[in-house]
Amino acid sequence: MTGDRTADVLDATLRCLQRYGAKRTTMDDIASETGVSRSAVYQYVRNKDDAVRRLAERMHVQALRHAHEAAAADAPMADRVFGILAAKVELATGPFAESPHAAELLDEQARLCGDICRSFTGDLHGLLVDALNGARVDQPADAARILLATTCGLLSNGRPELLRRASDAILDGLGSTKSSEGEQL
């Protein structure tokens, strides 16, 4: 392999994980999927666990980038909140969604990547709290937890298309205060 082909190795890791899961994927599988020797793969990752963690980090970083963009958007608070939550849906319904092995990269209880998932959820919580603070919502930390729990519930029930309705309903129920811009919650 010439140049930094780490992305190629991680893409190959994703394809292997989709097929076999983390336990059954081997470095030989990753090498074969990348089209190089196993020793060449070791130039870019230390071992299989490192490849899996780097892949999980890449996926979570991309979704978090989208959440930050939504949080910073010049849009009504309800749209910003929905955009932040949509980043979690994007991650869960992305390229790994159809695989029975998705939990290995996306579950907070997963052995290899749970800490990455927990950090991502914590970051989303912080973005939601900031958005809700700007709208003067009472107990924004609790409201953010409710919004995240609802999002997780919709994902686990296979109904992410209800996210907008659910987030709007929760925001409507949070109170009758108005934001500094006069926006009704």
Backbone as ProteinMPNN parsed JSONL, in Angstrom:
{"seq_chain_A": "MTGDRTADVLDATLRCLQRYGAKRTTMDDIASETGVSRSAVYQYVRNKDDAVRRLAERMHVQALRHAHEAAAADAPMADRVFGILAAKVELATGPFAESPHAAELLDEQARLCGDICRSFTGDLHGLLVDALNGARVDQPADAARILLATTCGLLSNGRPELLRRASDAILDGLGSTKSSEGEQL", "coords_chain_A": {"N_chain_A": [[0.844, -1.181, 0.0], [0.577, 2.161, -0.849], [1.126, 5.427, 0.435], [-1.114, 6.902, 2.906], [-3.406, 4.701, 3.741], [-5.312, 4.291, 5.607], [-8.055, 4.853, 5.752], [-9.037, 3.123, 3.795], [-8.503, 0.657, 4.979], [-10.161, 0.857, 7.214], [-12.648, 1.064, 5.961], [-12.753, -1.464, 4.811], [-12.752, -2.946, 7.152], [-15.265, -2.251, 8.159], [-16.95, -3.474, 6.226], [-16.301, -6.157, 6.692], [-17.118, -6.439, 9.367], [-19.844, -6.015, 9.088], [-20.573, -8.333, 7.801], [-19.491, -10.495, 9.363], [-19.254, -9.792, 12.054], [-17.604, -8.552, 15.047], [-16.309, -10.495, 16.61], [-15.871, -12.712, 14.933], [-14.536, -11.666, 12.753], [-11.35, -11.486, 11.246], [-7.885, -10.464, 11.105], [-6.865, -11.351, 8.735], [-9.21, -11.441, 7.206], [-9.778, -8.704, 7.019], [-7.507, -7.821, 5.665], [-7.744, -9.248, 3.254], [-10.139, -8.169, 2.302], [-9.348, -5.551, 1.971], [-7.504, -5.92, 0.024], [-4.817, -6.421, 0.264], [-1.786, -7.634, 1.853], [-1.736, -9.243, 5.096], [0.313, -8.25, 6.717], [0.658, -5.749, 5.609], [-1.655, -4.434, 6.423], [-1.137, -4.098, 9.104], [0.462, -1.889, 9.09], [-1.205, 0.211, 9.388], [-3.108, -0.214, 11.368], [-3.025, -1.409, 14.738], [-4.057, -3.866, 15.571], [-6.912, -6.097, 15.303], [-8.847, -5.189, 17.162], [-8.067, -2.528, 17.44], [-8.598, -1.613, 14.852], [-11.394, -1.886, 14.808], [-12.167, -0.142, 16.865], [-11.158, 2.303, 15.848], [-12.746, 2.535, 13.584], [-15.289, 2.76, 14.785], [-14.886, 5.175, 16.159], [-14.517, 6.912, 13.969], [-17.062, 6.804, 12.751], [-18.697, 7.826, 14.799], [-17.589, 10.367, 15.188], [-18.159, 11.59, 12.747], [-21.001, 11.638, 12.846], [-21.293, 13.225, 15.123], [-20.235, 15.602, 14.195], [-22.248, 16.378, 12.437], [-24.272, 16.802, 14.302], [-23.234, 18.986, 15.711], [-23.254, 20.879, 13.654], [-26.019, 21.137, 13.28], [-26.738, 22.135, 15.78], [-25.524, 24.618, 15.727], [-26.814, 25.922, 13.741], [-28.605, 28.565, 12.121], [-31.498, 28.544, 12.971], [-34.877, 27.746, 14.005], [-35.342, 26.748, 17.434], [-36.575, 24.215, 17.764], [-35.943, 22.977, 15.348], [-33.159, 22.865, 15.538], [-32.856, 21.178, 17.769], [-34.084, 18.845, 16.763], [-32.261, 18.316, 14.677], [-29.926, 17.73, 16.115], [-30.703, 15.386, 17.447], [-31.255, 13.856, 15.218], [-28.746, 13.2, 14.345], [-28.004, 11.072, 15.936], [-29.832, 9.189, 15.043], [-29.021, 9.017, 12.398], [-26.531, 7.793, 12.72], [-27.299, 5.3, 13.756], [-28.887, 4.288, 11.736], [-27.303, 4.18, 9.587], [-24.642, 2.929, 7.491], [-24.286, 0.53, 8.79], [-26.654, -0.387, 9.681], [-28.274, -2.496, 8.668], [-26.982, -4.757, 9.414], [-26.721, -7.571, 11.579], [-24.838, -7.212, 13.454], [-24.521, -4.649, 14.355], [-24.7, -3.573, 16.927], [-22.24, -4.001, 18.069], [-20.675, -1.861, 17.427], [-22.237, 0.315, 18.059], [-23.518, 0.246, 20.507], [-23.777, 1.277, 23.849], [-23.011, -0.476, 25.793], [-21.239, -2.179, 24.641], [-18.282, -4.145, 24.45], [-15.844, -3.382, 23.116], [-16.324, -0.787, 22.1], [-18.006, 0.667, 23.709], [-17.339, 2.854, 25.388], [-16.838, 4.87, 23.527], [-19.343, 5.198, 22.4], [-20.807, 6.032, 24.676], [-19.533, 8.456, 25.228], [-20.212, 9.889, 22.911], [-23.023, 10.042, 23.224], [-23.059, 11.562, 25.547], [-21.953, 13.94, 24.568], [-23.965, 14.68, 22.741], [-26.007, 15.106, 24.56], [-25.001, 17.35, 25.916], [-25.048, 19.256, 23.827], [-27.804, 19.376, 23.387], [-28.69, 20.346, 25.89], [-27.523, 22.899, 25.852], [-28.932, 24.018, 23.675], [-31.524, 23.944, 24.69], [-31.249, 25.492, 26.988], [-30.881, 27.981, 25.832], [-33.439, 28.485, 25.065], [-34.677, 28.872, 27.372], [-35.733, 26.692, 28.879], [-37.137, 24.958, 31.589], [-35.226, 22.915, 33.704], [-33.256, 21.852, 31.75], [-31.365, 19.783, 31.46], [-32.67, 17.441, 32.269], [-34.737, 17.455, 30.381], [-33.226, 17.09, 28.057], [-32.289, 14.497, 28.505], [-34.71, 13.097, 28.362], [-35.421, 13.566, 25.696], [-33.295, 12.242, 24.38], [-33.692, 9.619, 25.337], [-36.168, 9.073, 24.241], [-35.515, 9.138, 21.531], [-33.779, 6.923, 21.397], [-35.622, 4.942, 22.071], [-37.39, 5.066, 19.884], [-35.638, 4.234, 17.885], [-35.026, 1.615, 18.752], [-37.468, 0.433, 18.438], [-37.759, 0.461, 15.754], [-38.782, 2.736, 14.516], [-37.753, 5.301, 13.568], [-38.627, 7.308, 11.891], [-40.555, 8.702, 13.208], [-39.349, 10.579, 14.731], [-39.308, 13.434, 14.402], [-41.965, 14.205, 14.979], [-42.156, 13.23, 17.595], [-40.108, 14.654, 18.961], [-41.021, 17.274, 18.619], [-43.456, 17.09, 20.026], [-42.552, 16.608, 22.629], [-41.098, 18.951, 23.103], [-43.192, 20.797, 22.916], [-44.583, 20.06, 25.185], [-42.932, 20.861, 27.229], [-43.274, 23.331, 28.357], [-44.665, 26.657, 28.596], [-43.072, 28.787, 28.201], [-41.307, 31.34, 26.421], [-38.66, 31.691, 24.102], [-35.77, 33.881, 24.011], [-36.014, 35.031, 21.556], [-38.667, 35.119, 21.231], [-39.809, 32.834, 20.375], [-42.168, 30.315, 20.469], [-42.164, 27.45, 22.48]], "CA_chain_A": [[0.0, 0.0, 0.0], [1.332, 3.406, -0.862], [0.393, 6.509, 1.077], [-1.915, 6.522, 4.066], [-4.628, 4.029, 3.303], [-6.059, 3.928, 6.806], [-9.487, 4.876, 5.433], [-9.333, 1.889, 3.061], [-8.511, -0.423, 5.959], [-11.374, 1.006, 8.028], [-13.788, 0.701, 5.105], [-12.734, -2.93, 4.729], [-13.17, -3.426, 8.472], [-16.723, -2.102, 8.21], [-17.568, -4.524, 5.411], [-16.122, -7.432, 7.4], [-17.968, -6.443, 10.552], [-21.224, -6.171, 8.641], [-20.767, -9.736, 7.44], [-19.083, -11.509, 10.333], [-19.213, -9.317, 13.438], [-16.254, -8.308, 15.557], [-15.678, -11.714, 17.131], [-15.474, -13.63, 13.852], [-13.648, -11.0, 11.788], [-9.92, -11.662, 11.519], [-7.004, -9.559, 10.367], [-6.803, -11.885, 7.371], [-10.421, -10.979, 6.524], [-9.611, -7.275, 6.736], [-6.48, -7.715, 4.623], [-8.324, -9.733, 2.0], [-11.142, -7.183, 1.874], [-8.607, -4.365, 1.542], [-6.75, -6.288, -1.171], [-3.388, -6.365, 0.591], [-1.365, -8.668, 2.8], [-2.004, -8.956, 6.509], [1.382, -7.404, 7.251], [0.414, -4.373, 5.14], [-2.71, -3.858, 7.264], [-0.512, -3.716, 10.372], [1.067, -0.565, 8.95], [-2.233, 1.236, 9.629], [-3.786, -0.502, 12.638], [-2.22, -2.298, 15.592], [-4.689, -5.188, 15.59], [-8.327, -6.05, 14.94], [-9.558, -4.316, 18.105], [-7.72, -1.155, 17.071], [-9.344, -1.294, 13.629], [-12.802, -1.75, 15.179], [-12.308, 1.109, 17.633], [-10.965, 3.444, 14.942], [-13.95, 2.618, 12.758], [-16.35, 3.308, 15.632], [-14.574, 6.589, 16.37], [-14.781, 7.642, 12.731], [-18.504, 6.899, 12.567], [-19.248, 8.713, 15.826], [-17.105, 11.726, 14.917], [-18.942, 12.125, 11.629], [-22.349, 11.936, 13.336], [-21.194, 14.358, 16.042], [-20.041, 16.79, 13.359], [-23.58, 16.764, 11.967], [-24.997, 17.331, 15.459], [-22.706, 20.339, 15.959], [-23.774, 21.748, 12.589], [-27.43, 21.391, 13.582], [-26.808, 22.979, 16.977], [-25.043, 25.962, 15.398], [-27.589, 26.461, 12.622], [-29.479, 29.708, 12.348], [-32.802, 27.915, 12.762], [-35.661, 27.676, 15.244], [-34.836, 25.798, 18.424], [-37.107, 22.872, 17.491], [-35.163, 22.428, 14.233], [-31.822, 22.544, 16.042], [-32.993, 19.982, 18.613], [-34.307, 17.717, 15.858], [-31.003, 18.043, 13.982], [-29.011, 17.07, 17.059], [-31.203, 14.021, 17.631], [-31.144, 13.16, 13.935], [-27.38, 12.675, 14.233], [-28.023, 9.734, 16.554], [-30.572, 8.334, 14.115], [-28.122, 8.824, 11.245], [-25.52, 6.814, 13.105], [-27.922, 3.989, 13.941], [-29.519, 3.815, 10.502], [-26.297, 4.334, 8.543], [-24.18, 1.773, 6.724], [-24.224, -0.67, 9.615], [-27.992, -0.625, 10.195], [-28.854, -3.772, 8.244], [-26.189, -5.866, 9.935], [-27.07, -8.019, 12.933], [-23.689, -6.951, 14.322], [-24.418, -3.202, 14.552], [-24.527, -3.237, 18.339], [-20.835, -4.074, 18.439], [-20.096, -0.53, 17.242], [-23.17, 1.392, 18.386], [-24.137, 0.036, 21.816], [-22.984, 1.811, 24.958], [-22.556, -1.596, 26.618], [-20.321, -3.009, 23.867], [-16.96, -4.292, 25.063], [-14.783, -2.628, 22.439], [-16.642, 0.59, 21.705], [-18.995, 1.266, 24.604], [-16.901, 4.168, 25.862], [-16.997, 5.808, 22.417], [-20.784, 5.445, 22.313], [-21.211, 6.826, 25.847], [-19.015, 9.809, 25.03], [-21.048, 10.485, 21.873], [-24.308, 10.382, 23.833], [-22.797, 12.689, 26.452], [-21.782, 15.138, 23.739], [-25.301, 15.06, 22.263], [-26.718, 15.65, 25.724], [-24.505, 18.713, 26.126], [-25.584, 20.115, 22.756], [-29.232, 19.576, 23.654], [-28.81, 21.232, 27.055], [-27.223, 24.255, 25.384], [-30.057, 24.49, 22.851], [-32.691, 24.143, 25.553], [-30.945, 26.65, 27.842], [-31.13, 29.171, 25.026], [-34.887, 28.688, 24.982], [-35.121, 29.019, 28.756], [-36.501, 25.537, 29.312], [-36.86, 24.522, 32.954], [-34.522, 21.643, 33.819], [-32.846, 21.421, 30.411], [-30.632, 18.505, 31.481], [-33.677, 16.376, 32.277], [-35.412, 17.472, 29.079], [-32.302, 16.49, 27.092], [-32.314, 13.046, 28.737], [-35.985, 12.592, 27.84], [-35.325, 13.579, 24.232], [-32.389, 11.168, 23.969], [-34.334, 8.333, 25.626], [-37.217, 8.899, 23.231], [-34.829, 8.802, 20.28], [-33.334, 5.529, 21.521], [-36.819, 4.109, 22.021], [-37.853, 5.011, 18.491], [-34.685, 3.398, 17.143], [-35.151, 0.201, 19.139], [-38.75, -0.047, 17.916], [-37.746, 0.554, 14.303], [-39.658, 3.821, 14.089], [-37.046, 6.587, 13.603], [-39.353, 8.315, 11.115], [-41.416, 9.446, 14.128], [-38.517, 11.452, 15.568], [-39.723, 14.84, 14.357], [-43.223, 14.342, 15.729], [-41.887, 12.987, 19.01], [-39.338, 15.764, 19.545], [-41.917, 18.428, 18.688], [-44.423, 16.875, 21.108], [-41.843, 16.793, 23.901], [-40.818, 20.38, 23.247], [-44.479, 21.456, 23.202], [-44.972, 19.751, 26.551], [-41.96, 21.331, 28.222], [-43.702, 24.549, 29.025], [-45.208, 27.705, 27.753], [-42.165, 29.925, 28.146], [-40.811, 31.674, 25.099], [-37.222, 31.97, 24.051], [-35.455, 35.309, 23.924], [-36.459, 35.524, 20.261], [-40.108, 35.085, 21.213], [-40.231, 31.585, 19.761], [-42.933, 29.446, 21.35], [-41.633, 26.076, 22.532]], "C_chain_A": [[0.878, 1.228, 0.0], [0.477, 4.489, -0.245], [-0.387, 5.997, 2.275], [-3.248, 5.967, 3.59], [-5.437, 3.569, 4.502], [-7.548, 3.889, 6.515], [-9.891, 3.613, 4.684], [-9.425, 0.696, 4.02], [-9.775, -0.344, 6.811], [-12.633, 0.685, 7.222], [-13.887, -0.822, 4.974], [-13.175, -3.551, 6.052], [-14.681, -3.344, 8.603], [-17.412, -3.222, 7.427], [-17.447, -5.898, 6.089], [-17.03, -7.515, 8.628], [-19.435, -6.608, 10.183], [-21.535, -7.636, 8.351], [-20.583, -10.693, 8.608], [-19.208, -11.08, 11.796], [-17.779, -9.218, 13.925], [-15.565, -9.59, 16.014], [-15.147, -12.597, 16.012], [-14.583, -12.981, 12.802], [-12.203, -11.204, 12.21], [-9.127, -10.598, 10.754], [-6.841, -10.048, 8.934], [-8.024, -11.451, 6.564], [-10.275, -9.519, 6.101], [-8.603, -7.088, 5.609], [-7.043, -8.134, 3.269], [-9.324, -8.724, 1.434], [-10.475, -5.902, 1.384], [-7.83, -4.646, 0.256], [-5.254, -6.217, -0.972], [-3.044, -7.518, 1.527], [-1.692, -8.25, 4.228], [-0.933, -8.034, 7.09], [1.206, -5.954, 6.794], [-0.655, -3.69, 5.989], [-2.125, -3.365, 8.59], [0.251, -2.388, 10.28], [0.089, 0.538, 9.371], [-3.025, 1.02, 10.901], [-2.943, -1.494, 13.422], [-2.725, -3.733, 15.575], [-6.169, -5.017, 15.246], [-9.101, -5.105, 15.861], [-9.292, -2.839, 17.794], [-8.492, -0.734, 15.824], [-10.82, -1.054, 13.949], [-13.028, -0.437, 15.924], [-12.141, 2.331, 16.731], [-12.175, 3.635, 14.03], [-15.096, 3.226, 13.557], [-16.117, 4.799, 15.881], [-14.903, 7.411, 15.131], [-16.28, 7.843, 12.526], [-19.13, 7.887, 13.553], [-18.819, 10.162, 15.61], [-17.903, 12.357, 13.785], [-20.357, 12.5, 12.081], [-22.32, 13.138, 14.286], [-20.977, 15.663, 15.281], [-21.401, 17.294, 12.849], [-24.42, 17.349, 13.106], [-24.531, 18.754, 15.775], [-23.204, 21.318, 14.899], [-25.237, 22.101, 12.852], [-27.564, 22.339, 14.771], [-26.438, 24.426, 16.668], [-25.863, 26.633, 14.301], [-28.419, 27.665, 13.053], [-30.899, 29.249, 12.021], [-33.578, 27.955, 14.077], [-35.14, 26.569, 16.157], [-35.323, 24.382, 18.144], [-36.338, 22.206, 16.348], [-33.755, 22.052, 14.676], [-31.859, 21.274, 16.882], [-33.189, 18.744, 17.737], [-33.017, 17.343, 15.138], [-29.99, 17.337, 14.858], [-29.418, 15.613, 17.236], [-31.069, 13.2, 16.353], [-29.742, 12.597, 13.722], [-27.286, 11.284, 14.85], [-28.752, 8.746, 15.65], [-29.704, 8.016, 12.905], [-27.094, 7.744, 11.538], [-26.128, 5.412, 13.153], [-28.528, 3.429, 12.659], [-28.565, 3.896, 9.311], [-25.873, 3.012, 7.936], [-24.191, 0.459, 7.494], [-25.606, -1.144, 10.034], [-28.549, -2.0, 9.857], [-28.114, -4.985, 8.806], [-26.673, -6.273, 11.326], [-25.961, -7.715, 13.943], [-23.531, -5.467, 14.661], [-24.129, -2.836, 16.002], [-23.064, -3.252, 18.764], [-20.136, -2.723, 18.279], [-20.961, 0.572, 17.837], [-23.811, 1.289, 19.764], [-23.217, 0.526, 22.926], [-22.448, 0.715, 25.877], [-21.543, -2.494, 25.893], [-18.924, -2.995, 24.474], [-15.928, -3.379, 24.423], [-15.077, -1.141, 22.311], [-17.636, 1.292, 22.623], [-18.611, 2.655, 25.078], [-17.049, 5.234, 24.777], [-18.469, 6.19, 22.29], [-21.271, 6.309, 23.469], [-20.739, 8.265, 25.72], [-19.846, 10.564, 23.998], [-22.388, 10.927, 22.46], [-24.149, 11.549, 24.811], [-22.631, 13.996, 25.697], [-23.127, 15.62, 23.193], [-26.11, 15.681, 23.392], [-26.289, 17.096, 25.967], [-25.025, 19.687, 25.075], [-27.065, 20.401, 22.975], [-29.447, 20.522, 24.829], [-28.553, 22.679, 26.645], [-28.379, 24.819, 24.565], [-31.271, 24.79, 23.713], [-32.485, 25.286, 26.534], [-31.231, 27.946, 27.105], [-32.601, 29.485, 24.892], [-35.512, 28.82, 26.374], [-36.086, 27.919, 29.194], [-36.123, 25.22, 30.749], [-36.228, 23.137, 32.902], [-34.087, 21.095, 32.452], [-32.084, 20.093, 30.397], [-31.604, 17.332, 31.485], [-34.407, 16.309, 30.938], [-34.53, 16.832, 28.014], [-32.276, 14.973, 27.257], [-33.59, 12.419, 28.176], [-35.946, 12.527, 26.318], [-34.426, 12.458, 23.721], [-33.013, 9.793, 24.2], [-35.44, 8.046, 24.609], [-36.604, 8.497, 21.898], [-34.371, 7.348, 20.301], [-34.522, 4.573, 21.447], [-37.355, 3.971, 20.607], [-36.935, 4.138, 17.648], [-34.867, 1.92, 17.475], [-36.465, -0.401, 18.664], [-38.841, 0.054, 16.405], [-38.632, 1.658, 13.749], [-38.964, 5.189, 14.095], [-37.753, 7.686, 12.81], [-40.296, 9.146, 11.989], [-40.643, 10.47, 14.957], [-39.002, 12.893, 15.563], [-40.996, 15.06, 15.164], [-42.981, 14.19, 17.221], [-41.133, 14.155, 19.638], [-40.202, 17.022, 19.633], [-42.92, 18.294, 19.832], [-43.774, 17.093, 22.471], [-41.571, 18.272, 24.129], [-42.088, 21.152, 23.553], [-44.884, 21.243, 24.652], [-44.045, 20.284, 27.619], [-42.379, 22.616, 28.925], [-44.172, 25.584, 28.045], [-44.309, 28.924, 27.704], [-41.716, 30.153, 26.713], [-39.328, 31.945, 25.176], [-37.02, 33.472, 23.947], [-35.883, 35.899, 22.584], [-37.981, 35.534, 20.159], [-40.659, 33.814, 20.593], [-40.978, 30.732, 20.794], [-42.321, 28.053, 21.332], [-42.694, 25.094, 22.127]], "O_chain_A": [[1.828, 1.316, 0.778], [-0.747, 4.48, -0.38], [-0.329, 4.816, 2.615], [-4.103, 6.703, 3.096], [-6.163, 2.578, 4.427], [-8.241, 2.985, 6.981], [-10.978, 3.084, 4.914], [-10.304, -0.156, 3.891], [-10.392, -1.37, 7.099], [-13.576, 0.098, 7.752], [-14.979, -1.388, 5.022], [-13.883, -4.557, 6.069], [-15.311, -4.274, 9.107], [-18.352, -3.841, 7.924], [-18.383, -6.697, 6.058], [-17.637, -8.554, 8.886], [-20.185, -7.274, 10.898], [-22.635, -8.113, 8.627], [-21.4, -11.587, 8.827], [-19.261, -11.931, 12.684], [-16.857, -9.734, 13.295], [-14.359, -9.746, 15.82], [-14.068, -13.174, 16.144], [-13.933, -13.687, 12.031], [-11.873, -11.106, 13.392], [-9.657, -9.926, 9.868], [-6.693, -9.239, 8.018], [-7.905, -11.129, 5.382], [-10.604, -9.148, 4.975], [-8.823, -6.286, 4.701], [-6.839, -7.454, 2.263], [-9.345, -8.464, 0.231], [-10.986, -5.243, 0.478], [-7.533, -3.728, -0.51], [-4.503, -5.982, -1.92], [-3.919, -8.28, 1.938], [-1.896, -7.073, 4.523], [-1.245, -7.135, 7.871], [1.57, -5.03, 7.522], [-0.565, -2.489, 6.245], [-2.559, -2.348, 9.131], [0.641, -1.831, 11.306], [0.5, 1.658, 9.672], [-3.563, 1.975, 11.462], [-2.234, -2.316, 12.842], [-1.945, -4.685, 15.565], [-6.617, -3.913, 14.935], [-9.916, -4.311, 15.393], [-10.196, -2.008, 17.879], [-8.987, 0.391, 15.755], [-11.427, -0.123, 13.42], [-13.979, 0.291, 15.637], [-12.906, 3.29, 16.841], [-12.574, 4.764, 13.742], [-15.797, 4.109, 13.064], [-17.055, 5.593, 15.818], [-15.499, 8.484, 15.233], [-16.717, 8.936, 12.165], [-19.989, 8.686, 13.181], [-19.607, 11.081, 15.829], [-18.278, 13.528, 13.86], [-20.853, 13.571, 11.731], [-23.223, 13.975, 14.254], [-21.483, 16.711, 15.683], [-21.658, 18.498, 12.837], [-25.19, 18.286, 12.894], [-25.348, 19.625, 16.073], [-23.537, 22.46, 15.215], [-25.641, 23.248, 12.662], [-28.406, 23.238, 14.764], [-26.975, 25.352, 17.276], [-25.623, 27.795, 13.972], [-28.868, 27.761, 14.196], [-31.428, 29.527, 10.945], [-32.996, 28.173, 15.139], [-34.569, 25.581, 15.695], [-34.548, 23.435, 18.275], [-36.108, 20.997, 16.382], [-33.216, 21.035, 14.239], [-31.006, 20.399, 16.734], [-32.537, 17.72, 17.945], [-32.714, 16.157, 15.004], [-29.275, 16.447, 14.398], [-28.577, 14.715, 17.182], [-30.803, 11.999, 16.4], [-29.572, 11.619, 12.995], [-26.57, 10.421, 14.342], [-28.332, 7.598, 15.512], [-29.662, 6.875, 12.445], [-26.823, 6.886, 10.698], [-25.54, 4.455, 12.65], [-28.666, 2.213, 12.521], [-28.972, 3.702, 8.165], [-26.666, 2.073, 7.876], [-24.111, -0.612, 6.893], [-25.732, -2.188, 10.674], [-29.231, -2.608, 10.683], [-28.585, -6.114, 8.679], [-26.996, -5.419, 12.151], [-26.129, -7.936, 15.142], [-22.5, -5.072, 15.205], [-23.391, -1.887, 16.269], [-22.694, -2.579, 19.726], [-19.119, -2.471, 18.925], [-20.46, 1.666, 18.095], [-24.578, 2.172, 20.148], [-22.024, 0.223, 22.937], [-21.526, 0.958, 26.656], [-21.048, -3.461, 26.472], [-18.449, -1.964, 24.948], [-15.209, -2.672, 25.129], [-14.164, -0.32, 22.406], [-18.062, 2.409, 22.329], [-19.463, 3.54, 25.163], [-17.355, 6.386, 25.084], [-18.801, 7.359, 22.096], [-22.068, 7.224, 23.261], [-21.47, 9.192, 26.068], [-20.15, 11.742, 24.185], [-22.836, 12.049, 22.224], [-25.014, 12.421, 24.886], [-23.113, 15.039, 26.137], [-23.403, 16.82, 23.181], [-26.814, 16.67, 23.191], [-27.131, 17.964, 26.197], [-25.4, 20.814, 25.398], [-27.525, 21.525, 22.776], [-30.3, 21.406, 24.764], [-29.288, 23.58, 27.049], [-28.761, 25.975, 24.746], [-31.968, 25.78, 23.49], [-33.44, 25.979, 26.882], [-31.76, 28.895, 27.682], [-32.973, 30.63, 24.633], [-36.733, 28.872, 26.516], [-37.122, 28.189, 29.801], [-34.944, 25.211, 31.1], [-36.663, 22.283, 32.128], [-34.502, 20.008, 32.052], [-32.157, 19.355, 29.415], [-31.39, 16.342, 30.785], [-34.665, 15.22, 30.424], [-35.031, 16.105, 27.156], [-32.243, 14.242, 26.268], [-33.551, 11.34, 27.585], [-36.389, 11.544, 25.722], [-34.758, 11.796, 22.738], [-32.882, 8.902, 23.36], [-35.617, 6.907, 24.177], [-37.119, 7.611, 21.215], [-34.558, 6.625, 19.323], [-34.431, 3.513, 20.827], [-37.73, 2.878, 20.183], [-37.402, 3.387, 16.792], [-34.863, 1.074, 16.581], [-36.566, -1.617, 18.504], [-39.89, -0.236, 15.828], [-39.17, 1.539, 12.649], [-39.546, 6.154, 14.59], [-37.5, 8.869, 13.035], [-40.783, 10.188, 11.55], [-41.228, 11.154, 15.797], [-39.097, 13.512, 16.623], [-41.082, 16.005, 15.948], [-43.54, 14.939, 18.023], [-41.482, 14.6, 20.731], [-40.122, 17.758, 20.616], [-43.203, 19.268, 20.529], [-44.376, 17.692, 23.362], [-41.79, 18.786, 25.226], [-42.065, 22.073, 24.37], [-45.46, 22.133, 25.279], [-44.346, 20.168, 28.807], [-41.862, 22.932, 29.996], [-44.089, 25.41, 26.83], [-44.72, 29.98, 27.224], [-41.749, 29.236, 25.892], [-38.814, 32.379, 26.207], [-37.977, 34.235, 23.813], [-36.093, 37.107, 22.471], [-38.531, 35.913, 19.125], [-41.855, 33.729, 20.314], [-40.454, 30.468, 21.876], [-41.993, 27.537, 20.263], [-42.444, 23.889, 22.107]]}, "name": "protein", "num_of_chains": 1, "seq": "MTGDRTADVLDATLRCLQRYGAKRTTMDDIASETGVSRSAVYQYVRNKDDAVRRLAERMHVQALRHAHEAAAADAPMADRVFGILAAKVELATGPFAESPHAAELLDEQARLCGDICRSFTGDLHGLLVDALNGARVDQPADAARILLATTCGLLSNGRPELLRRASDAILDGLGSTKSSEGEQL"}
